[in-house]
Amino acid sequence: MSKITMAAAAAAGYVLGARAGRERYDEIVQKAEKAWSNPKVQKGKRRAQEKAEEKTGKTSSDDTSSVQDLDSPQDNQFNV
């Protein structure tokens, strides 16, 4: 097999694999969004949040500054 043939085969494999990978990723995202929007899941989320608020004495809106701090680009070590 010549180098050109091998490079073309590798490029074709990469493109086909990337396309299949993207389609699978989109499928997983769609299923995750569907699961997250399920009323039973949302009910469980609310229960967990209420329990956490009971244990800590804080509500989710009490401490938003820590979330805003993490959103700041200069503090994000993984900023690309």
C-alpha positions in Angstrom: 0.0 0.0 0.0 1.4 3.3 -1.0 1.7 6.2 1.5 -0.9 8.2 -0.4 -3.4 5.3 -0.3 -2.7 4.8 3.3 -3.2 8.5 4.1 -6.4 8.6 2.1 -7.7 5.6 3.9 -6.8 7.1 7.3 -8.5 10.4 6.3 -11.7 8.6 5.2 -11.7 6.5 8.4 -11.3 9.7 10.5 -14.1 11.5 8.7 -16.5 8.6 8.9 -15.6 7.9 12.6 -16.1 11.6 13.5 -19.4 11.7 11.8 -20.6 8.5 13.6 -19.2 9.9 16.8 -21.1 13.2 16.4 -24.3 11.4 15.6 -24.0 9.2 18.7 -23.1 12.3 20.9 -26.2 14.1 19.6 -28.3 11.0 20.4 -26.9 10.8 23.9 -27.6 14.5 24.5 -31.2 14.2 23.2 -31.8 11.2 25.6 -30.2 13.1 28.5 -32.4 16.2 27.9 -35.5 14.0 27.7 -34.6 12.2 31.0 -33.8 15.5 32.7 -37.2 17.0 31.7 -39.0 14.0 33.1 -41.3 15.1 35.9 -40.1 12.3 38.2 -36.5 13.4 37.8 -37.4 17.0 38.5 -39.4 16.0 41.6 -36.3 14.1 42.8 -34.1 17.1 42.1 -36.4 19.4 44.1 -36.4 16.9 47.0 -32.7 16.7 47.0 -32.3 20.4 46.9 -34.8 20.8 49.8 -32.9 18.3 51.9 -29.7 20.0 51.2 -31.2 23.4 52.2 -32.6 21.8 55.4 -29.1 20.4 56.3 -27.2 23.5 55.5 -29.7 26.2 56.4 -29.0 27.9 53.1 -31.2 28.2 50.0 -29.9 27.9 46.5 -30.2 31.6 46.0 -28.2 32.5 49.2 -24.8 31.9 47.8 -24.7 32.8 44.1 -21.4 34.6 44.3 -19.4 31.4 44.3 -21.0 30.3 41.0 -20.4 33.8 39.5 -16.8 33.6 40.6 -16.3 30.3 38.8 -17.8 31.8 35.6 -15.1 34.4 35.4 -12.8 33.6 32.5 -9.6 34.7 34.3 -10.2 32.2 37.1 -11.0 29.3 34.8 -7.9 27.2 34.5 -9.4 25.2 31.7 -10.3 28.2 29.5 -9.3 27.4 26.0 
